[in-house]
Amino acid sequence: MRISLSKPVLLALIAATALPIAGCARTSATGADVPYIARDVGTLYSTARNRLDRKSYKEAAVLFDEVERQHPYSVWARRAQLMSAFSYYLNRDYTESIQSAQRFLSVHPGNRDAPYAYYLIALCYYEQISDVTRDQKITRQALDALGELSRRYPNTRYASDARLKIDLVNDHLAGKEMEVGRFYQTRRQWLASTLRFRKVVDEYQQTTHTPEALMRLTEAYLALGVREEAQKSAAVLGRNYPGTDWYQRAYKLVGDNPVTPIRPLAPGEQIIAPGAPATQGNSAPTGESSGGAPNAAAPSTPTTVGPGGGSTTMPGSVTPGA
């Protein structure tokens, strides 16, 4: 027997079944957009909050986006944009979260919730930071986002947390430079390692890696034969970090390789390589070497620190302190 339904009843049934279907359409495997089904803003927003409370973060984000799409000029749309970014962040969809937060800032740059939008962007970058053996592009993006937040809103509670995270990010970037510098050092590429350690001392001097960087500079300068620079690095290390093991090692290395002053040449005195027999009749002109550059003693190869903190002496190296 066919049961006839009135038109108002049919419309009510269609509206009741359309809401859950539309709410889940975009979360399917195809990733298709939610079909446009007109609903009042209160129903959409409360449904999205319900999904968020149930930890269905992806569905909540889609429904918050639907609030903005169907009611772009309502008061709820502004709030839904930020809630969408927050839902994507909880679901670890960092790219979607950053885009939602940036869209909120582009439309409402002066809103009172703008500091939180900047903070959310910084968090998305910060939580993607990888270890120092990987590329650090995300780390630098996190540093830029945290710095922008602290500059724009220095007196907010988000800025205080951002400043703490900036110190941690700088320490991470310094660790990357140290990793590369040690890599060059183990391959006896002293100049390349010196540039990396120098960058840590110049740009990340407030990090925990600075004492080791100064000690490594001492090693590298000694290996290059620049004993005066090695002595300066050890002196800076002793001045700022006198009680560390790094200073004890640097002090021992400098003590084993003292700076030897060179006697000034007398007027007309020839430069003769040490140990070379003096020749007569084939003397080089005054001020020039008869055998090329002086045969200076080969610099000592420094030690490297293994993963457990123990020292490993490379061939021809000077063993550090006892």
C-alpha distance (Angstrom), angle and dihedral (degrees) to the residues before:
residue distance angle dihedral
M1 . . .
R2 3.80 . .
I3 3.76 115.7 .
S4 3.80 113.6 -150.8
L5 3.78 117.7 -144.9
S6 3.75 125.6 -158.0
K7 3.80 120.1 -116.9
P8 3.86 95.8 -108.4
V9 3.80 91.2 52.8
L10 3.80 91.9 50.7
L11 3.80 91.7 50.6
A12 3.80 90.8 50.4
L13 3.79 91.9 51.5
I14 3.81 92.4 49.0
A15 3.82 91.9 50.2
A16 3.82 91.6 48.8
T17 3.80 93.8 52.9
A18 3.80 96.7 39.7
L19 3.82 96.0 64.8
P20 3.84 100.3 63.4
I21 3.79 92.1 38.6
A22 3.80 92.7 52.1
G23 3.78 91.9 43.3
C24 3.81 92.5 58.8
A25 3.78 101.2 34.9
R26 3.80 95.5 90.6
T27 3.79 93.5 47.7
S28 3.78 92.7 61.2
A29 3.79 123.0 109.9
T30 3.80 91.5 -98.6
G31 3.80 92.5 58.5
A32 3.81 91.5 -140.7
D33 3.80 120.0 169.0
V34 3.79 120.3 -97.6
P35 3.80 110.6 -96.5
Y36 3.78 112.9 -114.4
I37 3.79 107.8 -103.4
A38 3.78 112.4 164.6
R39 3.78 113.3 -122.0
D40 3.76 132.8 161.7
V41 3.78 117.1 -95.6
G42 3.78 94.6 -118.8
T43 3.79 93.2 57.3
L44 3.80 93.3 46.6
Y45 3.78 95.1 47.6
S46 3.81 95.5 45.0
T47 3.82 90.8 48.4
A48 3.80 90.3 51.2
R49 3.80 91.2 50.1
N50 3.77 89.7 49.5
R51 3.81 90.8 53.6
L52 3.80 89.6 48.5
D53 3.80 92.3 51.5
R54 3.79 89.0 51.0
K55 3.83 89.2 52.3
S56 3.79 93.0 -115.1
Y57 3.77 88.6 138.0
K58 3.79 98.5 168.0
E59 3.81 93.5 51.5
A60 3.79 90.6 45.5
A61 3.79 91.8 52.9
V62 3.81 91.6 50.1
L63 3.80 92.1 50.5
F64 3.82 92.1 47.6
D65 3.80 87.9 52.5
E66 3.80 87.7 51.1
V67 3.80 90.1 55.7
E68 3.80 89.4 56.6
R69 3.80 92.4 45.2
Q70 3.80 97.2 49.5
H71 3.80 99.3 35.1
P72 3.83 106.6 26.8
Y73 3.82 95.4 158.0
S74 3.78 98.4 46.5
V75 3.78 125.7 104.2
W76 3.80 89.0 -116.9
A77 3.81 93.3 58.1
R78 3.80 92.0 67.2
R79 3.79 91.2 51.4
A80 3.80 92.5 43.3
Q81 3.81 92.0 57.7
L82 3.78 91.4 58.9
M83 3.79 93.1 41.7
S84 3.79 89.1 52.4
A85 3.81 90.6 54.5
F86 3.80 89.9 47.9
S87 3.82 92.1 50.1
Y88 3.79 92.1 50.4
Y89 3.80 89.2 49.4
L90 3.81 91.9 53.1
N91 3.80 88.6 50.1
R92 3.85 89.2 51.1
D93 3.80 91.3 -118.8
Y94 3.78 89.4 139.4
T95 3.79 97.4 170.3
E96 3.82 92.2 52.4
S97 3.79 90.6 46.0
I98 3.81 92.8 51.9
Q99 3.79 91.4 48.8
S100 3.81 92.8 49.8
A101 3.80 92.4 48.2
Q102 3.80 92.0 47.1
R103 3.80 90.4 49.6
F104 3.81 89.3 52.2
L105 3.82 90.8 51.5
S106 3.79 93.3 47.4
V107 3.82 91.5 53.9
H108 3.82 99.0 34.7
P109 3.83 107.4 25.4
G110 3.80 93.9 155.6
N111 3.78 97.9 44.8
R112 3.79 117.9 127.9
D113 3.82 89.2 -120.8
A114 3.82 92.6 56.5
P115 3.86 92.7 100.6
Y116 3.78 89.5 57.6
A117 3.82 91.1 49.9
Y118 3.82 89.7 54.2
Y119 3.78 89.5 46.3
L120 3.79 91.7 51.4
I121 3.81 91.1 51.9
A122 3.81 90.8 50.3
L123 3.80 91.7 48.7
C124 3.80 91.5 52.2
Y125 3.81 90.5 55.5
Y126 3.80 93.7 40.1
E127 3.80 94.8 54.6
Q128 3.81 91.0 52.9
I129 3.81 94.6 59.2
S130 3.79 110.0 128.0
D131 3.80 130.5 -157.2
V132 3.80 121.6 -73.6
T133 3.80 93.3 -98.4
R134 3.83 90.3 68.7
D135 3.78 132.8 69.2
Q136 3.81 111.4 -74.4
K137 3.81 100.6 -148.4
I138 3.82 91.9 115.5
T139 3.81 89.6 48.5
R140 3.80 91.3 56.8
Q141 3.81 90.9 46.6
A142 3.80 88.5 52.8
L143 3.79 90.0 50.4
D144 3.82 91.4 50.8
A145 3.82 92.8 48.2
L146 3.80 93.3 47.4
G147 3.80 91.0 46.7
E148 3.80 92.1 51.2
L149 3.79 91.2 51.0
S150 3.80 93.1 50.1
R151 3.82 91.7 47.4
R152 3.79 96.6 47.6
Y153 3.80 98.7 40.9
P154 3.83 107.2 19.5
N155 3.80 95.1 159.5
T156 3.80 99.1 53.3
R157 3.79 126.4 100.0
Y158 3.79 88.3 -118.0
A159 3.80 90.4 59.5
S160 3.80 92.7 53.5
D161 3.79 90.4 55.3
A162 3.81 89.7 44.0
R163 3.81 91.7 56.4
L164 3.79 90.5 53.9
K165 3.78 90.8 50.0
I166 3.82 90.8 48.2
D167 3.81 89.3 60.6
L168 3.80 90.4 50.3
V169 3.81 92.3 47.8
N170 3.81 91.8 49.8
D171 3.78 89.7 50.5
H172 3.80 88.9 51.6
L173 3.81 92.5 50.6
A174 3.80 90.3 48.4
G175 3.79 88.5 51.9
K176 3.80 88.8 55.0
E177 3.81 91.1 53.5
M178 3.80 90.6 48.7
E179 3.80 91.0 49.9
V180 3.80 91.5 53.8
G181 3.81 92.4 42.9
R182 3.80 92.4 53.1
F183 3.80 89.0 47.7
Y184 3.81 90.4 57.1
Q185 3.79 91.3 43.3
T186 3.81 94.0 56.2
R187 3.81 87.3 54.2
R188 3.81 91.9 49.9
Q189 3.81 92.1 -115.8
W190 3.77 91.7 142.2
L191 3.79 100.5 170.8
A192 3.81 93.4 51.5
S193 3.81 91.3 48.2
T194 3.81 90.7 48.2
L195 3.81 90.8 56.8
R196 3.80 91.2 53.4
F197 3.79 95.2 47.3
R198 3.79 90.6 45.1
K199 3.81 89.6 54.8
V200 3.80 90.9 54.7
V201 3.80 91.4 51.3
D202 3.81 93.4 46.2
E203 3.82 102.8 38.9
Y204 3.81 105.5 22.4
Q205 3.78 101.9 33.7
Q206 3.81 93.1 137.0
T207 3.81 93.3 59.7
T208 3.79 129.8 95.6
H209 3.81 91.4 -109.2
T210 3.81 96.6 67.9
P211 3.85 97.9 89.8
E212 3.79 92.3 52.4
A213 3.80 91.1 44.8
L214 3.83 90.6 55.7
M215 3.79 91.5 48.8
R216 3.81 91.2 48.4
L217 3.79 89.2 50.1
T218 3.79 88.4 54.3
E219 3.80 89.7 52.9
A220 3.79 94.1 46.3
Y221 3.80 94.6 47.3
L222 3.79 90.8 50.2
A223 3.80 89.8 50.1
L224 3.81 89.4 51.3
G225 3.80 90.8 48.6
V226 3.81 94.3 -115.9
R227 3.79 96.1 129.9
E228 3.81 95.5 165.3
E229 3.83 91.1 59.9
A230 3.79 90.5 45.7
Q231 3.80 89.2 53.8
K232 3.81 90.7 50.6
S233 3.81 92.6 51.1
A234 3.79 90.9 49.3
A235 3.81 90.5 48.6
V236 3.83 91.9 52.5
L237 3.79 89.1 47.8
G238 3.80 91.6 51.0
R239 3.79 92.1 46.7
N240 3.81 95.9 52.1
Y241 3.80 103.7 25.8
P242 3.81 106.5 25.1
G243 3.79 97.4 154.0
T244 3.78 99.3 51.0
D245 3.78 128.6 106.0
W246 3.80 88.3 -125.4
Y247 3.80 90.2 64.7
Q248 3.80 92.2 48.3
R249 3.78 90.2 54.4
A250 3.81 93.7 45.3
Y251 3.82 90.7 48.3
K252 3.79 90.8 52.4
L253 3.81 92.7 48.4
V254 3.80 93.2 50.0
G255 3.79 90.8 46.2
D256 3.80 91.0 53.2
N257 3.82 91.2 48.0
P258 3.81 107.0 40.6
V259 3.76 123.4 -176.3
T260 3.81 108.3 -98.9
P261 3.82 112.8 -152.7
I262 3.80 115.4 -134.2
R263 3.78 117.3 -129.3
P264 3.79 110.9 -121.2
L265 3.80 114.6 -112.7
A266 3.76 119.7 -110.1
P267 3.80 117.5 -123.1
G268 3.80 108.2 -77.7
E269 3.82 94.4 7.8
Q270 3.79 114.6 144.0
I271 3.81 124.2 -130.4
I272 3.79 109.2 -121.4
A273 3.78 122.5 -176.6
P274 3.82 111.4 -114.7
G275 3.82 111.0 -95.7
A276 3.81 94.3 11.6
P277 3.84 115.7 127.3
A278 3.76 115.7 -114.0
T279 3.79 112.6 -109.5
Q280 3.73 126.7 -148.7
G281 3.73 124.2 -147.4
N282 3.80 93.5 11.3
S283 3.75 97.3 65.7
A284 3.72 116.7 148.4
P285 3.82 118.4 -116.7
T286 3.75 117.6 -86.3
G287 3.80 112.6 -75.2
E288 3.85 94.2 18.8
S289 3.78 129.2 101.0
S290 3.76 119.2 -116.4
G291 3.76 92.8 -154.5
G292 3.81 103.7 32.4
A293 3.79 121.9 -104.5
P294 3.81 118.5 -2.4
N295 3.78 112.2 -85.9
A296 3.78 97.5 -116.7
A297 3.76 118.5 -169.7
A298 3.79 113.0 -90.0
P299 3.81 110.3 -100.8
S300 3.75 118.0 -112.4
T301 3.76 117.6 -102.7
P302 3.81 111.0 -122.2
T303 3.74 128.0 -131.2
T304 3.78 127.0 -102.2
V305 3.74 127.7 -141.1
G306 3.76 116.7 -124.0
P307 3.81 125.6 -142.3
G308 3.79 92.9 -86.8
G309 3.79 94.1 51.3
G310 3.83 93.7 -101.8
S311 3.77 119.6 131.4
T312 3.78 122.6 -116.0
T313 3.79 116.5 -160.0
M314 3.77 114.4 -140.7
P315 3.83 122.5 -150.0
G316 3.78 112.1 -65.8
S317 3.78 94.2 8.3
V318 3.75 131.1 142.8
T319 3.78 110.7 -116.9
P320 3.85 109.4 -121.5
G321 3.75 124.9 -128.8
A322 3.76 120.7 -40.9
